[in-house]
Amino acid sequence: MCWYRKLSKGIWRTSFQAWGKKFLEKNPMNLLMIWFVFTLGEKIIMRLCPTEEETVALLSKVLNGNKLASEALAKVVHQDVFFSDPALESVEVSIPQDILGIWVDPIDSTYQYIKGSADIKPNQGIFPSGLQCVTILIGVYDTRTGVPLMGVINQPFVSQDLNTLRWKGQCYWGLSYLGTNIHSLLPPVSTRSNSETQSQVTQKPSSEGSHPFAAVISTSEKEAIKGALSRVCGERVFRAAGAGYKSLCVVLGLVDIYIFSEDTTFKWDSCAAHAILRAMGGGMVDLKQCLERNPDAGLDLPQLVYHVGNEGAAGVDQWANKGGLIAYRSEKQLEAFLGRLLQHLAPVATHT
């Protein structure tokens, strides 16, 4: 049985049940569920029960007796899920389940999901908003080191059939563990050819006026960062909704860099894509530490880790990516990008 099937079946059924009570009581991601339960006047610990009937009964309490909805949900979570992927079937990887931690974002870009816009036009393959920016993120990390090991990004709204109005989705995955690096990357949906993309990974900028990088940012990015990026990337700076979607743009090769300087992304936003990028030879690093780092000192890049909270922080803030982040596909390309970015950033911007 491949790791992907084990993840969906073994981890979700055994580990989730074993960790359920502690997870729901202490993990900030479940505050919404706890609040929802309390409004009905009864404290209920949600868990995946041993049988479908027991899960239906538990869900019925949460859903105020809506048996039809409870049965539909229970059927989905109890069904056996089978995946067929030649890349996975050809590799045998055994990872001890007792070292694994999981970060899940069930709906990233919630506002875009609620708004439900289906007619947004992409800019060079990148959607600035709309249902295409919605992702479901599952990241698995080593609880001893915080290193991301496995990631799954589900993009449920990729394209819509104009006749049936039904949506078609796409799922992407990656595994990086003890020298094994595999991923499901499809050919990049990009106007750039593979040879052009490869040349950008290995070739240094030819002149001060050239713009060899493409980046995706949030609409709320700081003016100092946007100004520097405009000088580094020219017109190849794209805005998009959703941390998961922007990370996916890097995974797919639509852009080279996703940069965000604020502290409003969290471990569940970044872990899945980070694992996939590691499997591709890239990664996700702390922006603030990168800007303060001396590249000549020979220090490793400050990769994000997922097993410890921010010292002195409470609630969800302890799991924020406090220094911002940069997602990238190539370490060599990242170093070249940082060198150019630092040239155009005002000194004060490197310490905010």
Rosetta silent file (secondary structure, phi, psi, omega in degrees, C-alpha in Angstrom):
SEQUENCE: MCWYRKLSKGIWRTSFQAWGKKFLEKNPMNLLMIWFVFTLGEKIIMRLCPTEEETVALLSKVLNGNKLASEALAKVVHQDVFFSDPALESVEVSIPQDILGIWVDPIDSTYQYIKGSADIKPNQGIFPSGLQCVTILIGVYDTRTGVPLMGVINQPFVSQDLNTLRWKGQCYWGLSYLGTNIHSLLPPVSTRSNSETQSQVTQKPSSEGSHPFAAVISTSEKEAIKGALSRVCGERVFRAAGAGYKSLCVVLGLVDIYIFSEDTTFKWDSCAAHAILRAMGGGMVDLKQCLERNPDAGLDLPQLVYHVGNEGAAGVDQWANKGGLIAYRSEKQLEAFLGRLLQHLAPVATHT
SCORE:     score description
SCORE:     0.000 S_00000001
   1 L     0.000  127.717 -175.917    0.000    0.000    0.000 S_00000001
   2 L   -73.992  163.363 -176.312    1.519    3.332   -1.044 S_00000001
   3 H   -61.774  -33.418 -176.623    2.064    6.206    1.392 S_00000001
   4 H   -64.995  -42.115  178.438   -0.715    8.265   -0.183 S_00000001
   5 H   -69.210  -37.766  176.538   -3.284    5.575    0.521 S_00000001
   6 H   -62.279  -39.162  179.913   -1.870    5.099    3.997 S_00000001
   7 H   -61.276  -46.152 -176.268   -2.203    8.812    4.592 S_00000001
   8 H   -73.936  -30.566 -173.556   -5.861    8.854    3.620 S_00000001
   9 H  -103.338  -54.839 -176.140   -6.800    5.611    5.321 S_00000001
  10 H   -69.539  -51.870 -176.670   -4.369    4.803    8.107 S_00000001
  11 H   -65.485  -47.816 -175.607   -3.600    8.251    9.461 S_00000001
  12 H   -64.871  -34.097 -176.370   -7.104    9.620    9.214 S_00000001
  13 H   -86.592  -40.137 -177.010   -8.713    6.599   10.839 S_00000001
  14 H   -92.089  -52.909 -176.277   -6.217    5.646   13.524 S_00000001
  15 H   -66.300  -40.234 -178.346   -4.233    8.778   14.297 S_00000001
  16 H   -63.753  -40.187  178.112   -7.212   11.116   14.110 S_00000001
  17 H   -66.873  -40.860 -177.561   -9.152    8.994   16.566 S_00000001
  18 H   -67.396  -37.832 -176.380   -6.164    8.683   18.896 S_00000001
  19 H   -95.231   -7.067 -168.501   -5.383   12.407   18.852 S_00000001
  20 H   -49.077  -54.232 -174.411   -8.950   13.650   18.424 S_00000001
  21 H   -63.678  -48.269  179.974   -9.800   14.836   21.932 S_00000001
  22 H   -62.970  -40.825 -177.946   -6.440   16.507   22.570 S_00000001
  23 H   -62.451  -46.701 -176.949   -6.397   17.972   19.050 S_00000001
  24 H   -70.608  -31.383 -178.519   -9.839   19.529   19.322 S_00000001
  25 H   -77.606  -31.718 -171.034   -9.246   20.911   22.810 S_00000001
  26 H  -112.846  -20.092 -174.049   -5.843   22.464   22.128 S_00000001
  27 L   -85.915  124.477 -176.503   -5.493   23.088   18.414 S_00000001
  28 H   -63.734  -19.498 -179.419   -6.530   26.611   17.374 S_00000001
  29 H   -65.711  -18.158 -174.276   -7.707   25.415   13.967 S_00000001
  30 H  -103.908   14.694  178.412  -10.759   23.884   15.620 S_00000001
  31 H   -61.057  -35.558  179.941  -12.027   26.963   17.448 S_00000001
  32 H   -63.641  -42.838  179.494  -14.766   27.323   14.847 S_00000001
  33 H   -65.216  -43.374 -179.757  -16.003   23.784   15.495 S_00000001
  34 H   -63.808  -42.850  178.585  -15.940   24.250   19.283 S_00000001
  35 H   -61.399  -43.093 -179.380  -17.806   27.552   19.004 S_00000001
  36 H   -61.112  -41.521 -179.863  -20.406   25.966   16.736 S_00000001
  37 H   -66.883  -42.845 -177.489  -20.987   23.178   19.216 S_00000001
  38 H   -64.277  -31.509 -179.117  -21.325   25.502   22.185 S_00000001
  39 H   -65.989  -19.684  177.030  -24.020   27.579   20.478 S_00000001
  40 L   -89.936    1.532  173.011  -26.235   24.495   20.529 S_00000001
  41 L    87.517    5.392 -179.113  -25.848   24.269   24.285 S_00000001
  42 L  -140.312  136.490  177.683  -23.843   21.049   24.485 S_00000001
  43 L   -85.674  119.937 -178.361  -20.125   20.390   24.358 S_00000001
  44 L  -126.002  127.678  175.112  -19.406   17.725   21.765 S_00000001
  45 L   -89.997  112.095 -179.806  -15.971   16.423   20.840 S_00000001
  46 L   -74.955  137.326  178.046  -16.053   15.684   17.125 S_00000001
  47 L  -156.124  163.966  173.784  -14.240   12.536   16.038 S_00000001
  48 L   -88.125  112.928 -174.465  -14.325    9.856   13.388 S_00000001
  49 L   -79.192  163.744 -179.805  -16.163    6.978   15.049 S_00000001
  50 L   -60.531  -32.733 -178.669  -15.419    3.257   14.485 S_00000001
  51 L  -123.167  157.723  179.536  -18.629    2.779   12.469 S_00000001
  52 H   -63.326  -38.112 -178.894  -20.545    4.908    9.994 S_00000001
  53 H   -63.493  -39.925  179.312  -23.705    4.672   12.106 S_00000001
  54 H   -67.541  -37.613  177.780  -21.931    6.073   15.174 S_00000001
  55 H   -66.367  -37.855  176.281  -20.519    8.956   13.141 S_00000001
  56 H   -59.690  -45.098 -178.916  -24.025    9.706   11.824 S_00000001
  57 H   -62.651  -40.598 -179.897  -25.347    9.857   15.386 S_00000001
  58 H   -68.564  -44.083  179.174  -22.561   12.218   16.471 S_00000001
  59 H   -64.040  -33.738  179.642  -22.960   14.476   13.443 S_00000001
  60 H   -61.826  -34.177  177.000  -26.713   14.629   14.009 S_00000001
  61 H   -66.363  -42.710 -179.148  -26.073   16.242   17.388 S_00000001
  62 H   -68.829  -37.307 -175.877  -23.823   18.864   15.818 S_00000001
  63 L   -93.891   19.718  173.437  -26.203   19.477   12.900 S_00000001
  64 L    57.212   42.775  173.965  -29.243   19.829   15.151 S_00000001
  65 L    85.158    7.872  179.408  -30.888   16.597   14.048 S_00000001
  66 L   -77.636   90.638 -174.286  -30.345   16.926   10.289 S_00000001
  67 H   -69.749  -36.227 -178.638  -30.054   13.211    9.589 S_00000001
  68 H   -61.196  -47.134  178.995  -29.883   13.538    5.797 S_00000001
  69 H   -66.990  -38.998 -179.829  -26.829   15.798    5.949 S_00000001
  70 H   -62.732  -42.408  179.863  -25.265   13.666    8.700 S_00000001
  71 H   -66.319  -38.962  179.758  -25.629   10.490    6.640 S_00000001
  72 H   -65.005  -44.030  179.678  -24.136   12.151    3.550 S_00000001
  73 H   -66.802  -44.039 -178.829  -21.107   13.425    5.478 S_00000001
  74 H   -63.691  -37.133  179.412  -20.558   10.146    7.329 S_00000001
  75 H   -62.182  -40.266 -179.100  -20.712    8.180    4.091 S_00000001
  76 H   -66.121  -47.202 -173.986  -17.954   10.309    2.583 S_00000001
  77 H   -75.226  -18.453 -179.952  -15.543   10.079    5.530 S_00000001
  78 H   -97.761   -9.751 -177.308  -16.027    6.324    5.979 S_00000001
  79 L   -72.481  149.177  175.355  -15.719    5.278    2.350 S_00000001
  80 L   -75.071  132.680 -178.911  -12.567    3.564    1.147 S_00000001
  81 L  -111.040  127.179 -178.797  -10.528    5.839   -1.078 S_00000001
  82 L  -119.491  135.261  179.866   -8.340    4.333   -3.767 S_00000001
  83 L  -122.083  141.252  176.265   -5.710    6.173   -5.767 S_00000001
  84 L  -122.917  114.323 -179.462   -3.895    5.009   -8.842 S_00000001
  85 L  -147.076  114.751 -177.574   -0.670    6.789   -9.652 S_00000001
  86 H   -55.279  -36.440 -179.117    2.264    5.083  -11.402 S_00000001
  87 H   -63.609  -35.531 -179.722    4.764    7.370   -9.663 S_00000001
  88 H   -78.784  -42.322 -176.228    3.476    6.250   -6.276 S_00000001
  89 H   -64.612  -23.317 -177.059    3.033    2.586   -7.063 S_00000001
  90 L   -87.120   -3.245 -176.179    6.657    2.323   -8.164 S_00000001
  91 L  -122.632  133.175  175.206    8.055    3.608   -4.856 S_00000001
  92 L  -107.414  115.123  179.453    8.041    1.906   -1.467 S_00000001
  93 L  -129.028  127.271  179.000    8.381    4.356    1.415 S_00000001
  94 L  -114.736  115.665 -179.605    7.830    3.432    5.041 S_00000001
  95 L  -119.113  123.299  178.935    7.355    6.342    7.455 S_00000001
  96 L   -60.120  127.660 -177.469    6.608    5.668   11.148 S_00000001
  97 H   -68.686  -23.075 -176.101    3.205    7.144   11.922 S_00000001
  98 H   -76.001   -3.245  176.123    4.211    8.073   15.463 S_00000001
  99 H  -105.031    3.838 -172.476    6.542   10.828   14.182 S_00000001
 100 E   -98.247  135.320  169.508    3.924   12.482   11.988 S_00000001
 101 E  -119.230  155.016 -174.183    1.998   15.668   12.670 S_00000001
 102 E  -129.625  132.026  169.297   -0.677   17.071   10.373 S_00000001
 103 E  -111.707  129.074 -177.917   -1.731   20.602    9.477 S_00000001
 104 E  -127.149  131.831  168.875   -5.052   20.866    7.639 S_00000001
 105 E  -117.896  102.118 -173.458   -6.766   23.868    6.078 S_00000001
 106 E   -67.108  -29.314  174.669  -10.182   22.569    4.957 S_00000001
 107 E  -145.580  101.366  173.966  -10.997   25.710    2.936 S_00000001
 108 E   -90.528  142.345 -171.478   -8.232   28.144    2.105 S_00000001
 109 L    68.649   54.178 -176.319   -9.418   31.431    0.576 S_00000001
 110 H   -58.611  -39.925 -178.174  -12.738   31.158    2.393 S_00000001
 111 H   -60.947  -41.882  179.230  -13.979   34.530    1.150 S_00000001
 112 H   -65.504  -34.254  178.070  -13.565   33.469   -2.483 S_00000001
 113 H   -66.271  -44.649 -179.608  -15.444   30.247   -1.709 S_00000001
 114 H   -67.663  -41.754 -179.315  -18.342   32.124   -0.119 S_00000001
 115 H   -65.567  -39.661  171.853  -18.436   34.733   -2.878 S_00000001
 116 L    71.467   27.725 -179.069  -18.482   31.979   -5.505 S_00000001
 117 L   -70.251  125.305 -177.506  -17.304   33.996   -8.517 S_00000001
 118 L  -113.647    2.444 -173.419  -16.952   31.713  -11.534 S_00000001
 119 L  -116.599   20.505  179.460  -16.339   34.274  -14.290 S_00000001
 120 L   -76.211  134.463 -179.889  -12.968   35.750  -13.279 S_00000001
 121 L   -91.341  138.544  179.845  -10.464   35.915  -16.134 S_00000001
 122 L   -79.568  156.329  173.971   -6.870   34.807  -15.520 S_00000001
 123 E  -111.311  105.833 -176.122   -3.802   36.932  -16.140 S_00000001
 124 L    52.130   43.684  176.300   -1.199   34.742  -17.867 S_00000001
 125 L    88.115   -4.736 -176.559   -2.759   31.688  -16.243 S_00000001
 126 E  -109.399  124.830  179.879   -3.057   33.235  -12.758 S_00000001
 127 L   -87.860  123.309  179.207   -6.481   34.004  -11.298 S_00000001
 128 L   -70.761  -26.228 -179.759   -6.516   37.169   -9.151 S_00000001
 129 L  -161.739 -175.653  178.654   -9.692   35.997   -7.395 S_00000001
 130 L   102.026  176.934 -177.005  -12.614   33.624   -7.832 S_00000001
 131 H   -62.786  -25.646  179.007  -13.326   29.988   -7.078 S_00000001
 132 H   -63.146  -19.940 -179.433  -10.097   28.912   -8.766 S_00000001
 133 H   -84.336   -4.038 -179.423   -8.225   30.424   -5.793 S_00000001
 134 L   -82.201  132.735  177.598   -9.889   28.036   -3.334 S_00000001
 135 E  -137.803  158.105  172.030   -7.724   25.145   -2.133 S_00000001
 136 E  -115.454  125.744 -169.004   -7.812   22.355    0.432 S_00000001
 137 E  -119.205  127.378  174.911   -4.445   21.883    2.110 S_00000001
 138 E  -128.400  115.119  179.378   -3.059   18.838    3.937 S_00000001
 139 E  -120.032  135.960  179.855    0.524   19.012    5.152 S_00000001
 140 E  -117.949  132.144 -176.275    2.374   16.312    7.096 S_00000001
 141 E  -131.612  162.979  176.820    5.536   17.103    9.049 S_00000001
 142 E   -81.491  118.669 -176.340    8.095   15.385   11.264 S_00000001
 143 L   -68.844  -15.172  179.595    7.161   16.173   14.873 S_00000001
 144 L   -84.914  -35.191 -174.172   10.812   15.868   15.943 S_00000001
 145 L  -116.119  -19.054 -176.359   12.300   18.348   13.464 S_00000001
 146 L    81.030    3.826 -178.299    9.344   20.278   12.056 S_00000001
 147 L   -76.198  131.038  177.174   10.411   19.434    8.495 S_00000001
 148 E   -70.672  133.931 -175.581    7.487   19.004    6.055 S_00000001
 149 E  -111.325  -41.372 -176.652    7.407   15.493    4.601 S_00000001
 150 E  -137.128  144.710  178.490    4.195   15.118    2.610 S_00000001
 151 E  -144.712  143.278  175.107    1.774   17.572    1.090 S_00000001
 152 E  -132.190  127.525  173.500   -1.518   17.455   -0.773 S_00000001
 153 E  -118.606  118.420  175.974   -3.170   20.452   -2.430 S_00000001
 154 E  -103.950  121.691  175.686   -6.669   19.920   -3.775 S_00000001
 155 E  -107.406   93.741 -170.819   -7.920   22.621   -6.137 S_00000001
 156 E   -72.251  -21.239 -176.196  -11.610   21.696   -6.444 S_00000001
 157 E  -118.587   78.313 -179.557  -12.601   24.460   -8.869 S_00000001
 158 E   -91.576  -49.203 -179.905  -10.224   24.306  -11.815 S_00000001
 159 E  -146.910  150.254 -176.309  -12.638   24.414  -14.752 S_00000001
 160 E  -117.728  133.726  174.364  -16.398   24.477  -15.163 S_00000001
 161 L   -75.849  117.256 -175.012  -18.522   22.660  -17.726 S_00000001
 162 L   -69.723  -17.664  178.658  -20.705   25.393  -19.200 S_00000001
 163 L   -85.476  -48.340 -177.965  -23.455   22.902  -20.046 S_00000001
 164 L   -93.505  -16.100 -175.906  -23.771   21.057  -16.734 S_00000001
 165 L    65.415   12.316  176.722  -22.192   23.828  -14.590 S_00000001
 166 L   -83.600  147.939 -177.710  -20.279   21.106  -12.768 S_00000001
 167 E   -98.839  147.792  172.395  -16.689   21.797  -11.752 S_00000001
 168 E  -111.167  135.334 -178.640  -13.626   19.695  -12.393 S_00000001
 169 E  -112.216 -179.061  179.104  -10.813   19.765   -9.854 S_00000001
 170 E  -147.753  140.289 -179.819   -7.181   18.750   -9.648 S_00000001
 171 E  -117.716  136.194  179.400   -5.089   17.289   -6.850 S_00000001
 172 E  -123.462  143.528 -178.614   -1.333   17.762   -6.447 S_00000001
 173 E  -142.619  161.760  175.836    0.946   15.909   -4.034 S_00000001
 174 E  -155.246  149.644  178.824    4.561   15.626   -3.042 S_00000001
 175 E  -135.992  129.018  176.348    6.721   13.471   -0.758 S_00000001
 176 E  -135.887  106.453 -175.199   10.202   14.263    0.524 S_00000001
 177 E  -151.928  120.262  175.108   11.619   11.768    3.013 S_00000001
 178 L    47.475   49.466  176.031   15.136   10.424    3.583 S_00000001
 179 L    88.538  -10.370  175.509   16.327   11.068    0.053 S_00000001
 180 E   -91.761  121.165 -179.684   13.095   10.030   -1.658 S_00000001
 181 E  -132.047  108.189  178.482   11.582   12.952   -3.558 S_00000001
 182 E  -135.235  153.156  179.545    8.531   12.354   -5.742 S_00000001
 183 E  -156.479  168.083 -174.060    5.628   14.539   -6.787 S_00000001
 184 L  -100.495   17.254 -170.817    2.624   14.646   -9.094 S_00000001
 185 L   -55.391  124.983  172.427    3.567   17.796  -10.961 S_00000001
 186 L   -82.363  165.801  175.712    1.880   18.101  -14.317 S_00000001
 187 L   -53.680  132.919 -176.384    3.584   20.075  -17.112 S_00000001
 188 L   -53.418  129.628  177.442    3.579   23.724  -15.971 S_00000001
 189 L   -81.867   78.383 -170.951    0.507   25.574  -17.165 S_00000001
 190 L  -141.565  154.216  176.196    2.610   28.479  -18.299 S_00000001
 191 L   -75.315  -12.978  179.091    3.308   30.523  -21.356 S_00000001
 192 L   -88.401  142.646  177.265    6.988   29.776  -20.786 S_00000001
 193 L   -78.684  166.149  178.606    8.499   26.633  -22.254 S_00000001
 194 H   -59.738  -38.682 -178.775   10.410   24.124  -20.146 S_00000001
 195 H   -66.848  -36.545  178.373   13.683   25.297  -21.656 S_00000001
 196 H   -67.326  -42.189  179.557   12.885   28.898  -20.778 S_00000001
 197 H   -62.375  -43.684 -179.146   11.965   27.929  -17.227 S_00000001
 198 H   -63.954  -38.624 -179.233   15.158   25.919  -16.840 S_00000001
 199 H   -65.838  -31.928  178.869   17.279   28.771  -18.156 S_00000001
 200 H   -71.985  -26.614  178.736   15.765   31.084  -15.567 S_00000001
 201 H   -72.147  -36.783 -171.297   16.714   28.644  -12.831 S_00000001
 202 H  -104.080  -17.516 -173.110   20.355   28.459  -13.844 S_00000001
 203 L   -98.156  133.417  176.952   21.053   31.758  -15.560 S_00000001
 204 L   -76.493  154.685  176.682   21.948   34.919  -13.677 S_00000001
 205 L   -54.225  136.013 -174.218   20.265   38.195  -14.642 S_00000001
 206 L   -77.462  -27.988 -179.657   22.009   39.541  -17.718 S_00000001
 207 L  -157.375  167.215 -178.621   21.791   43.197  -16.747 S_00000001
 208 L   -62.032  -29.296 -176.893   20.450   45.558  -14.124 S_00000001
 209 L   -89.106   -4.625 -178.202   17.505   46.410  -16.337 S_00000001
 210 L   -80.226  158.388 -178.844   16.412   42.834  -17.076 S_00000001
 211 L  -128.300   79.993 -174.194   13.473   41.181  -15.321 S_00000001
 212 L   -82.884   -3.810 -175.292   14.168   37.437  -15.160 S_00000001
 213 L  -114.071  150.479  170.861   11.758   36.673  -12.304 S_00000001
 214 L  -121.378  137.552 -176.033    7.984   36.375  -11.989 S_00000001
 215 E  -134.797  151.338  173.549    6.337   36.723   -8.580 S_00000001
 216 E  -117.975  139.833 -176.467    2.872   36.431   -7.074 S_00000001
 217 E  -137.250  170.113  173.791    1.819   38.561   -4.107 S_00000001
 218 L   -83.039  153.573  176.662   -1.168   39.412   -1.965 S_00000001
 219 L   -66.387  -19.104 -178.736   -3.239   42.490   -2.734 S_00000001
 220 L   -96.768   13.011 -177.725   -2.426   43.656    0.811 S_00000001
 221 L   -61.742  149.747 -179.131    1.357   43.462    0.389 S_00000001
 222 L   -63.853  147.090 -177.994    3.425   46.343    1.808 S_00000001
 223 H   -61.590  -36.711 -179.321    4.235   49.210   -0.526 S_00000001
 224 H   -62.425  -41.708  179.083    7.986   48.838    0.074 S_00000001
 225 H   -68.381  -43.753 -179.856    7.904   45.217   -1.082 S_00000001
 226 H   -62.464  -39.408  178.960    5.679   46.009   -4.068 S_00000001
 227 H   -64.660  -43.608  178.829    7.976   48.831   -5.115 S_00000001
 228 H   -65.380  -40.590 -179.894   11.078   46.657   -4.923 S_00000001
 229 H   -64.424  -36.051  179.630    9.356   43.838   -6.793 S_00000001
 230 H   -63.310  -30.182  178.722    8.335   46.161   -9.605 S_00000001
 231 H   -82.682  -27.475  179.581   12.018   46.955  -10.145 S_00000001
 232 H   -84.496  -40.010 -172.847   13.101   43.306   -9.899 S_00000001
 233 H  -108.612   -8.345 -177.590   10.248   41.714  -11.865 S_00000001
 234 L    65.232 -128.890 -179.627    8.946   44.560  -14.000 S_00000001
 235 L   -86.829    4.253 -176.578    5.386   43.830  -15.095 S_00000001
 236 L   -95.502   42.904  172.326    5.654   40.191  -14.052 S_00000001
 237 E  -112.408  119.679 -174.644    4.212   40.753  -10.575 S_00000001
 238 E  -113.340  144.375  176.929    0.813   39.092  -10.205 S_00000001
 239 E  -106.373  139.718 -178.682   -1.784   39.508   -7.475 S_00000001
 240 L  -153.235  156.599  178.241   -3.900   36.601   -6.317 S_00000001
 241 L   -90.316  152.010  171.818   -6.123   35.527   -3.442 S_00000001
 242 L    83.482  119.752  177.738   -5.375   32.682   -1.056 S_00000001
 243 H   -62.653  -39.621  179.182   -2.032   31.630    0.409 S_00000001
 244 H   -63.393  -42.507 -179.691   -2.602   28.077   -0.784 S_00000001
 245 H   -67.956  -41.666  179.241   -3.343   29.180   -4.334 S_00000001
 246 H   -63.046  -39.024  175.599   -0.353   31.523   -4.501 S_00000001
 247 H   -64.000  -38.871  178.906    1.882   28.681   -3.308 S_00000001
 248 H   -63.513  -33.603  176.921    0.318   26.437   -5.942 S_00000001
 249 H   -60.321  -34.723  176.225    1.250   29.000   -8.603 S_00000001
 250 H   -71.611  -45.352  179.149    4.897   28.399   -7.650 S_00000001
 251 H   -55.492  -42.384 -176.319    4.435   24.621   -7.652 S_00000001
 252 L   -80.400   -7.443 -179.829    2.940   24.764  -11.157 S_00000001
 253 L    81.379   12.994  176.167    5.674   27.015  -12.512 S_00000001
 254 L   -69.646  -30.991  174.813    3.328   29.896  -13.251 S_00000001
 255 L  -137.423  167.820  178.171    5.679   32.107  -11.220 S_00000001
 256 L   -92.208  -30.280 -170.617    9.129   31.697   -9.722 S_00000001
 257 E  -139.000  139.001  164.267    8.440   33.264   -6.328 S_00000001
 258 E  -116.486  120.630 -176.610    5.583   33.775   -3.890 S_00000001
 259 E  -124.114  136.793  179.303    6.520   36.454   -1.376 S_00000001
 260 E  -147.116  122.677 -172.321    4.512   37.704    1.608 S_00000001
 261 L   -96.669   -9.320 -178.813    5.899   40.053    4.252 S_00000001
 262 L   -84.433  173.604 -179.730    3.033   40.058    6.759 S_00000001
 263 L  -108.366   32.738 -175.299    2.500   37.661    9.679 S_00000001
 264 L  -108.808   17.556  164.486   -1.030   36.633    8.702 S_00000001
 265 L  -105.914  157.414 -173.222   -0.312   33.247    7.154 S_00000001
 266 E  -129.696  173.021 -175.417   -0.156   30.200    9.402 S_00000001
 267 H   -58.032  -36.144  179.860    1.374   26.734    9.490 S_00000001
 268 H   -72.000  -17.739  176.373   -1.734   25.189    7.955 S_00000001
 269 H   -78.088  -29.627 -167.870   -1.441   27.646    5.038 S_00000001
 270 H  -112.013  -22.019 -169.865    2.125   26.708    4.122 S_00000001
 271 H   -61.556  -45.028 -176.512    2.916   23.127    5.186 S_00000001
 272 H   -61.767  -52.188 -179.252    1.345   21.298    2.226 S_00000001
 273 H   -64.740  -35.896  179.306    2.950   23.413   -0.493 S_00000001
 274 H   -59.571  -43.616  179.530    6.258   23.453    1.389 S_00000001
 275 H   -63.371  -42.592  179.692    6.396   19.652    1.306 S_00000001
 276 H   -64.594  -43.849  179.941    5.632   19.557   -2.421 S_00000001
 277 H   -64.279  -36.652  175.995    8.235   22.216   -3.172 S_00000001
 278 H   -60.514  -40.428  179.357   10.845   20.290   -1.142 S_00000001
 279 H   -65.782  -22.323 -179.267   10.136   17.253   -3.313 S_00000001
 280 H   -93.647   -6.177 -177.267   10.791   19.447   -6.369 S_00000001
 281 L    99.864    6.150  178.897   14.059   20.872   -5.053 S_00000001
 282 L  -107.511 -148.693 -179.864   12.575   24.107   -3.729 S_00000001
 283 E   174.928 -167.772  178.672   11.240   25.190   -0.370 S_00000001
 284 E  -144.605  122.444 -171.258    9.627   27.872    1.759 S_00000001
 285 E  -122.450  163.889  176.824   11.683   30.211    3.927 S_00000001
 286 L   -76.447  118.611 -175.948   11.258   32.966    6.499 S_00000001
 287 H   -63.674  -47.587 -176.670   11.385   36.276    4.600 S_00000001
 288 H   -59.434  -44.960  179.775   12.580   38.442    7.490 S_00000001
 289 H   -66.595  -33.168  177.506   15.448   36.093    8.320 S_00000001
 290 H   -64.888  -41.296 -178.063   16.413   35.920    4.648 S_00000001
 291 H   -70.613  -25.767  179.686   16.635   39.700    4.409 S_00000001
 292 H   -92.800   -7.435 -174.081   18.786   39.858    7.555 S_00000001
 293 L   -81.274  142.245  174.686   20.978   36.921    6.546 S_00000001
 294 L   -92.090  108.772 -176.179   24.518   37.349    5.256 S_00000001
 295 H   -62.869  -21.203 -179.187   24.733   35.107    2.172 S_00000001
 296 H   -82.428   -7.556 -177.509   28.527   35.031    2.451 S_00000001
 297 H   -80.021   -9.651  178.636   28.380   33.489    5.939 S_00000001
 298 L    76.375   17.521 -179.494   27.525   30.076    4.531 S_00000001
 299 L   -79.857  148.220  177.077   24.396   29.709    6.657 S_00000001
 300 L   -67.209  154.961  175.411   21.547   27.492    5.544 S_00000001
 301 L   -65.071  140.951 -176.324   18.379   29.111    4.291 S_00000001
 302 L   -78.494   79.982 -179.515   15.875   29.652    7.153 S_00000001
 303 E   -64.480  144.808  173.600   13.263   27.068    6.186 S_00000001
 304 L   -66.582  143.991  175.141    9.867   27.260    7.872 S_00000001
 305 L  -124.822  163.044 -164.593    9.272   24.555   10.485 S_00000001
 306 L  -128.368    8.897 -173.570    5.978   23.242   11.796 S_00000001
 307 L  -107.520  -10.951 -179.110    6.434   21.627   15.209 S_00000001
 308 L  -129.646  144.458  178.681    6.928   24.580   17.569 S_00000001
 309 L   -85.151  171.526  178.606    4.892   27.711   18.164 S_00000001
 310 L   -74.370  128.849 -177.578    6.132   31.288   18.349 S_00000001
 311 L   -61.895  131.070  177.751    7.602   32.061   21.754 S_00000001
 312 L    84.731   -7.478  179.996    5.438   34.391   23.816 S_00000001
 313 L   -91.494  158.909  179.986    2.464   34.183   21.444 S_00000001
 314 L  -131.510  160.439  178.052   -0.952   32.810   22.351 S_00000001
 315 H    61.264 -143.975 -177.662   -3.877   31.306   20.479 S_00000001
 316 H   -66.576  -23.975 -177.494   -3.604   31.158   16.715 S_00000001
 317 H   -62.924  -24.037  179.991   -0.747   33.681   16.743 S_00000001
 318 H   -69.086  -16.712 -179.599    1.636   31.044   18.064 S_00000001
 319 H  -108.795   14.075  177.638    1.293   29.238   14.730 S_00000001
 320 E   -76.585  150.427  170.786    1.707   32.299   12.495 S_00000001
 321 L   -82.716   84.384 -166.019    4.584   32.566   10.029 S_00000001
 322 L   -61.332  -33.303 -177.157    5.831   35.605   11.929 S_00000001
 323 L   -92.547   13.728 -173.032    8.624   36.618    9.579 S_00000001
 324 L    74.843 -170.921 -177.515    6.592   36.342    6.407 S_00000001
 325 E  -155.519  159.771  168.552    7.579   33.820    3.757 S_00000001
 326 E  -134.501  124.337  173.042    9.036   33.159    0.338 S_00000001
 327 E  -101.537  138.562 -174.486    8.084   30.048   -1.639 S_00000001
 328 E  -149.182  160.798 -179.047   10.468   29.045   -4.418 S_00000001
 329 L  -101.704  -20.170 -176.018   11.260   26.224   -6.849 S_00000001
 330 L  -142.704  129.136  179.964   15.057   26.514   -6.988 S_00000001
 331 H   -64.282  -39.956  179.482   17.542   27.473   -4.267 S_00000001
 332 H   -63.702  -40.195  178.956   19.935   28.974   -6.796 S_00000001
 333 H   -67.840  -37.954  177.899   17.140   31.048   -8.252 S_00000001
 334 H   -61.583  -44.990  179.957   16.059   32.174   -4.778 S_00000001
 335 H   -60.524  -40.954  178.677   19.567   33.393   -3.947 S_00000001
 336 H   -65.874  -40.699  179.144   19.674   35.383   -7.187 S_00000001
 337 H   -63.617  -45.794 -179.599   16.230   36.836   -6.484 S_00000001
 338 H   -61.812  -38.980  178.356   17.151   37.854   -2.924 S_00000001
 339 H   -60.267  -42.593  178.685   20.292   39.549   -4.173 S_00000001
 340 H   -70.592  -40.761 -178.227   18.267   41.665   -6.578 S_00000001
 341 H   -62.129  -44.207 -178.726   15.497   42.342   -4.056 S_00000001
 342 H   -62.733  -30.920  178.628   17.904   43.613   -1.397 S_00000001
 343 H   -64.182  -28.337 -172.930   19.389   46.084   -3.863 S_00000001
 344 H  -108.525   -1.234  178.167   16.002   47.740   -4.277 S_00000001
 345 L   -90.061  135.727  173.333   14.618   47.554   -0.748 S_00000001
 346 L   -65.438  145.810 -177.898   14.958   50.571    1.520 S_00000001
 347 H   -52.396  -36.117 -177.785   16.974   49.659    4.661 S_00000001
 348 H   -66.050  -28.992 -176.711   13.936   50.145    6.885 S_00000001
 349 H   -68.563  -25.242 -178.243   11.973   47.546    4.933 S_00000001
 350 H   -77.517   -6.299 -177.405   14.390   44.788    5.896 S_00000001
 351 H  -120.979   12.967  179.200   13.590   45.260    9.581 S_00000001
 352 L   -91.595    0.000    0.000    9.795   45.491    9.540 S_00000001
